[in-house]
C-alpha cells in the first residue's frame, strides 16, 4: 500500500516542451531560430558559444553582444474514445544573453546565459489522467564562460564550462477522479464475504457501506486529494566543446559536444490539497475506520488502509539527467549572398532509464520509489538558408525533424512525446551598420501517436494502464537584438 501511494504521488520531472522533444528547448538564438536552429558549422559571433564554441574566435568585431526572448505557445489534446482533454498551457518565455570579446586575432572569450531546458503544461486538476499529472513547470538556466582559439587560419577549437541550475513545480492527484468509487468497490469485495459469514456484522456494517458508496461517488469527477512538489536544483557542472574547419572559402564543417548534466533537487517542498478535506478525513476515512473497528469487535480482521501519508511533513529529493548532445554540421556559401547549412544532432536521451524519488526524514523513506522511463537516444535533422536581400536586410528559412525518445508503452501525459516537424522563418534588419534587430517565427507540429503508461492502483496495488491518442503543436515567435563594437 505504501509503495502504491508513493507511485500515485510522483513520477516527477520528466517533462514535455513543444519546441523540442523531451524537455529540451531550441530557443538560444533568434537568427538561428529562423534557420531551423542550425549553427554547428556557422560563424555566429557571440552566439557561437551555444552552437559551437569554436566559432566564437571568428568574431569580426572586438565586442559582440546579443540578447533575445521567445514565446512558446503550445497546444495539445488527449483523446480516448469520446473523451477529449486539452491542456491549458501558460506560454513559456526562454531567453538568451551573449557577450563575446576578441582578445587577439586568434583568441576570443565570452560568457552566455541561456535556457536550454524547460517545460510548462497544465492538463487540469480533475481530468482522467490527473493521477499521472495535473500541471508541471520547469526552468533550467545555463551560465557558460567560453574560450575559443584559432589554431590556424582554417581550423579553430573552443570550450565552455556549463553551470546549470533551475527549478521545478509539479502537481498530481493522490486520489484521482473516479478512484473513490474504485475504493468503494474494493471495500465491497473485502467486506462482502465477511458480511455473509457474519450476519450480525452485516446488519451493522451494511448501512455504513451503503453510505460510504454514496459519499465516495461524489468524487467521480473530482480529484479528492492532490500533491504539489516544488524545489530548486542547485548548480551542476558540464562542458561544451567544439571544432570548426574551413575546407575552402565556400564550405565549412563543424562538430560540437555538450555533455550530460545531472540536475538534482536536494530538498524540495511538498504540499497536499483536497477537494474537501473535512469530508474526506472527518467523514469518509472515519467511516472506514468505524467499519474496521466494528469488524474487529466480531473477531474479523480487514486489511484496509485509506489514510493519506503525511508527505507534507517532510521533503523530497530527485535527480534528472539533462542529456548530452553531439552536433555535426556543414555550411555551404554558393555566393556572397547565400548561406546554406545542414546538421544532425544526436541527443543522449538513453541516459534517462529511471527516476528515483527519495523522501526525508527517515520516517518517510518507506515511500521511496523508482519509476522506469527507458528513454532511447534520438536524432534531430536540421536544414536552413539565409539570403542577404539587401545590405541591411537578411531573410531566413529552415526546417527540422525531431525524433521522439519515448517508447509507446511509456507514453505519459507528463511527456506527450512524439516525432515532430518544424518549419521556421525569420529576418534581420540593420538600421545602422553594427546594430541588428532580429525576428523569427517557428511552427512545430507533432505526428500524433497512440500510447499508454502503466502504474499501480491506489487501493489494490494491481497494475492499471492509462492510454489514448496524443497530439501537440506549438507556435514560437522570437525577437532579438545584437550590437557589435
C-alpha positions, 0 to 999 in steps of 0.5 A: 500500500505504501509503495502504491501511494508513493507511485500515485504521488510522483513520477516527477520531472520528466517533462514535455516542451513543444519546441523540442522533444523531451524537455529540451528547448531550441530557443538560444538564438533568434537568427538561428531560430529562423534557420531551423536552429542550425549553427554547428558549422556557422560563424555566429559571433557571440552566439557561437558559444551555444552552437559551437564554441569554436566559432566564437574566435571568428568574431569580426568585431572586438565586442559582440553582444546579443540578447533575445526572448521567445514565446512558446505557445503550445497546444495539445489534446488527449483523446480516448474514445469520446473523451477529449482533454486539452491542456491549458498551457501558460506560454513559456518565455526562454531567453538568451544573453551573449557577450563575446570579446576578441582578445587577439586575432586568434583568441576570443572569450565570452560568457552566455546565459541561456535556457536550454531546458524547460517545460510548462503544461497544465492538463487540469486538476480533475481530468482522467489522467490527473493521477499521472499529472495535473500541471508541471513547470520547469526552468533550467538556466545555463551560465557558460564562460567560453574560450575559443582559439584559432589554431590556424587560419582554417581550423579553430577549437573552443570550450565552455564550462556549463553551470546549470541550475533551475527549478521545478513545480509539479502537481498530481492527484493522490486520489484521482477522479473516479478512484473513490468509487474504485475504493468503494468497490474494493471495500465491497469485495473485502467486506462482502464475504465477511458480511455473509459469514457474519450476519450480525456484522452485516446488519451493522456494517451494511448501512455504513457501506451503503453510505460510504458508496454514496459519499465516495461517488461524489468524487467521480469527477473530482480529484479528492486529494492532490500533491504539489512538489516544488524545489530548486536544483542547485548548480551542476557542472558540464562542458561544451566543446567544439571544432570548426574547419574551413575546407575552402572559402565556400564550405565549412564543417563543424562538430560540437559536444555538450555533455550530460548534466545531472540536475538534482533537487536536494530538498524540495517542498511538498504540499497536499490539497483536497477537494474537501478535506473535512469530508474526506478525513472527518467523514469518509476515512472515519467511516472506514475506520468505524467499519474496521473497528466494528469488524474487529469487535466480531473477531474479523480482521480487514486489511484496509488502509485509506489514510493519506501519508503525511508527505507534507511533513517532510521533503523530497529529493530527485535527480534528472539527467539533462542529456548530452548532445553531439552536433555535426554540421556543414555550411555551404556559401554558393555566393556572397549572398547565400548561406546554406547549412545542414546538421544532425544532432544526436541527443543522449536521451538513453541516459534517462532509464529511471527516476528515483524519488527519495523522501526525508526524514527517515520516517518517510523513506518507506515511500521511496520509489523508482519509476522506469522511463527507458528513454532511447537516444534520438536524432534531430535533422536540421536544414536552413538558408539565409539570403542577404536581400539587401545590405541591411536586410537578411531573410531566413528559412529552415526546417527540422525533424525531431525524433521522439525518445519515448517508447509507446508503452511509456507514453505519459501525459507528463511527456506527450512525446512524439516525432515532430516537424518544424518549419521556421522563418525569420529576418534581420534588419540593420538600421545602422551598420553594427546594430541588428534587430532580429525576428523569427517565427517557428511552427512545430507540429507533432505526428500524433501517436497512440500510447499508454503508461502503466502504474499501480492502483491506489487501493489494490496495488494491481497494475492499471494502464492509462492510454489514448491518442496524443497530439501537440503543436506549438507556435514560437515567435522570437525577437532579438537584438545584437550590437557589435563594437 
